């Protein structure tokens, strides 16, 4: 029996709180006042609906303080299973509430105090933005149980992350490459990790991170529970399930082609010279738009064109410095930016519940990309629009997408930017 196991259930130590002047400006410091998502909710009375799922009061009190009153479907299904210590394989779309589905049982089941640079829980995510946002959701809950959650990712101060790890961090939320860098330099060790979660495992596989994920998992020698959440469970994700989970219980709240909330799909035939003005017209009635482009250059061009039209728009892509990306995301989340124009890679970590519409500047390459893009709207039970702009030579590609999505195989509606229906997209559904 290890010293940590012997301390299970013992009173937890209180951590020294940094004075405001000591707080780093680096984005890896998680502060509830700097949330880039819409997770700041008014507090509710405990016990919450999570208590009925077996969540202990020390975690439920944190959920209540953060305003989480009632679990979503994926949380209702996954939390009781995860609380037993069984491996969980979850299939759920973006926006369904996966973060609390794995985060709540992880925080509840970790009762030891982390030794310096030896975390007890690990969440692996595909992007920097998602690392920050998962940590921002979990840290306010964790601090009520005197626990710490730290995002670890590239593009932020490595020295600050090392210093924070050395203080003892219970849960690390990390991108694979930065974590491997710290492991190889001896700045963090994963032998004490009891619970590991792979979030958006399919996106990590699509980005070619499967070998790195496997390397990390092999170093988690004390791992007793592995949770995996993904929109799809095939391909490399199926390989991870087979080799790194032990008889997992599958939790699925949707069909592979379902989307979360009430999503309205709209295909508009637009001339390539008029597409930016079409977006501007849509933005007059929907204040928070996310536009997806295939390339970084297209992002910059579209954002500049929208600026020239007098519309507050900014690009988001991998050529931008991390601090600039986080600044743009924060403005967008707070409603201070009307339109965000992003590449697929940069936008995968966006976790903002009130995006009114996603606009595909070009049709998505396949159903999986369409779902991942569109899943940024119609989140948490809200309505949302997924609008695809279709040029004259893209109609066949759109029909293939419609068949894959099991949508009516309808011809894209021809529009120009002065079309009054763009000011109320529901008018297209009544035609």
Secondary structure, DSSP 4 states (H G I P E B T S, - for coil): --HHHHTTTSPPPPPPPPPGGGS--STTS--GGG-SSS------PSS-TTGGGT--HHHHHHHHHTT--S--HHHHHHHHHHHTT--EEEE--TTS-HHHHHHHHHHHH--SPPBTTB-SEEEEESSHHHHHHHHHHHHHHHGGGT--EEEE-TTS-HHHHHHHHHT--SEEEEEHHHHHHHHHTTS---TT--EEEEETHHHHHHTT-HHHHHHHHHH-TT--EEEEEES--SHHHHHHHHHH-SSPEEEE-S-TT--SSEEEEEEEE--TTTHHHHHHHHHTT-S-EEEEESSHHHHHHHHHHHHHTT--EEEE-TTS-HHHHHHHHHHHHTT--SEEEEEHHHHTT---TT--EEEESS--SSHHHHHHHHTTSS-TT-EEEEEEEE-TT-HHHHHHHHHHTT----PPEE--TT-GGGGSTHHHHT-
